[in-house]
Amino acid sequence: MEYVGAHVIFHRRVPTALDESVQVVLLCKRTQDAPTDSGKWSFFGGTREEMDGGDPARTAVREVAEELTVSVDVDELGYVGRFAVPSGAETVHVEIYASELRQDMDALTLRRAAPDLIVEGEGLAWFTAEETRALDIRLADRQALAAFFDNRI
C-alpha cells in the first residue's frame, strides 16, 4: 500500500546533572482547530503531494520546511518505519523518519501554512522517552516513538 504522508522525529542529546546525556524528541502541540488530531502532540510532516514524485522522504522534507523554520536534507533522514493510521473507515500508511536537530528552541518558529495562512501548532517542546508517555499522542506516532527510542535511530 502506498504512503499518504511522511513525518520527521527531530531529536538530540542533552546533558544531565550526572555528566551523562539523554535523548529528547521535539514535538508540536496541535491547535484545537487543526484539521486532524486537534489538541494532540505530533511530529512534523504531512500529506504527500504530486511534486514529491512519490518519494516519502521528499514529502517529509517539504512538509518540515512548510511547518517549521528548519531546512533538512533528504540525506540527513534516518528511516524509522511505516506505520498504519486509522482514517475514517480505512487505514492509511505514514512513513516516519528521524533527523538530529541542533538548533536552539529560540530559533524555531511554527510557520503559517498557505493558502489559508493558519498555524496548525500552538507550541513546541522537547521530551524524553519517559515524558512522552504522559502526552496525548495518536497511536501511530506513539508506535513510531517506541521504535525510535528502542532502536536509537
Number of C-alpha atoms within 10 A of each C-alpha: 6 10 17 17 21 28 25 28 27 19 22 16 15 12 10 9 6 6 6 9 12 12 15 21 23 21 23 20 21 22 18 14 13 15 9 12 16 15 18 18 25 24 24 23 25 20 15 22 16 8 10 14 10 14 15 24 25 19 26 29 25 23 22 23 17 19 20 18 12 15 11 17 12 16 8 13 20 17 16 20 14 15 18 16 16 12 10 7 6 8 11 16 18 23 23 28 27 23 20 18 15 10 10 7 11 6 8 12 13 19 17 15 14 10 6 7 9 12 16 22 25 14 13 17 12 17 17 16 16 9 10 18 13 8 14 14 20 14 13 17 20 17 14 21 22 15 14 22 14 10 9 12 16
